[in-house]
Amino acid sequence: MKEQFEVQARLRLVSGEKVFGPGMAQLLSGVERLGSLRRSAAEMKMSYNKAWTVLRRCEEQLGFPVMERHIGGPGGGGAKLTPQGKALMEGYLAFQAEAQGILEELLEKHLGDVL
């Protein structure tokens, strides 16, 4: 039986250093779903401190905020994505999905007869 292969690629946006990639997209997706940076980080098994560090670095490199923070209060704090943050996350996920499809086509084109 012929082994089935796939391509795995981690696409990142860089500007001298990593700015945005699969980890940041996952973190923001969790913030959107859970309404909390802390819960999103915990779900990823990432420390809250590290989540803040990568979020701040990302925002500094991008030049715009990707998340709005809400401090404390009767119902507790929370977070939600800014419109630009949501557009960035959704655009990146669509870009990543389309790129994966193209990479699979290229795998078949260039290595399909070999593998």
N, C-alpha and C positions, 0 to 999 in steps of 0.2 A: 504494500500500500504506500502511495506517495505521501510524504510529509507535507502538511499545509503550512506555509510560512506567511508571516505578516510583517509589516513595517511598523516600527515604533519610533516616533520622533517627538522630541520635546521642543516645541517652538516657543521662542522667547523674543520679546522686543528688547533691544539693547541700545544704549547710548553711552558707550564707554563702559558701563556696567549694566547688569540685569535691571530692567525697569518693570517688565510685566511678563508673566508666563503662566503655566498651568497652576502653580501653587497659589499665586495671587488671584487668579480667576476662581479657584476653588474657595479661597477665603472670602472673596466678595460674594460669591454665590451663597455661601453659608450665611453671611450677614443679611443678604436679601431675604432668604428663607426663614432665618431664625430671629432676625431683628436685633442681633447682638454680636459684637466682635468677640467677646469672651466665649460665648457658646460656639461660635463658628470655629475659633481656635481650638477649643476643647474637642470638638468633633474631629478635627484634623490631628489631634494629639500634639498640638503646638502650644507652647507656653503663651500666655496672654502678652507677656513682655515682648517676646519675639514677634508676635502678630503686630503689635504697635510699631516695632522697629521697622519691619518690612513695609508696613502700610505708610509710615512717614517717609521712608526712602522712596517709595513708589511715587507718592504725591509730590515730593521735592523734584524728582526727575521729570515728571509729567508737567508740572507747573500748575496743577489744579487739584482740588480736593476730589476724592472718589467716594468719600463717606461722610455723612453728617452724624455728629455725636450728640446724644441727649443725656445729660448728667442727672442722675438720681431722681428724686421726687417720690410721691406716694406709690406709684406703680413701678418704681425703679428706673434705671437708665435704659438706654437702648441706642441703636444705630440703624441708619438706613443709607442706601447708596444715593449719591447725588445723581442728577440726570446725566452728567458726563460720565460718572463712574459706571452707571448702569449701561450706557451706550458702549463704553469701552469693554466691559465684561461681555456683553452680548455680541459685539462685533468680533472680539477675540475668539469666543467660542465658535462662532460661525466660520471664521477664518480657519481655525484649527480643524474643524470637521471637514471643510472643503479641501484643505491641504492634505488631510489624511486620505481622502478619496483619490486625490491626484497621485499621492505617493504609492498607493496600492496599484493604480493603473500603471505607473512607471515600473514597479516591481514586476508585474506580469509582462510588460513590454520588453524589458531588458534582461530579466532573469527567469521568466516563465519556462523557457525551454531547458534551462540548466537545473532548476530546483525541482 
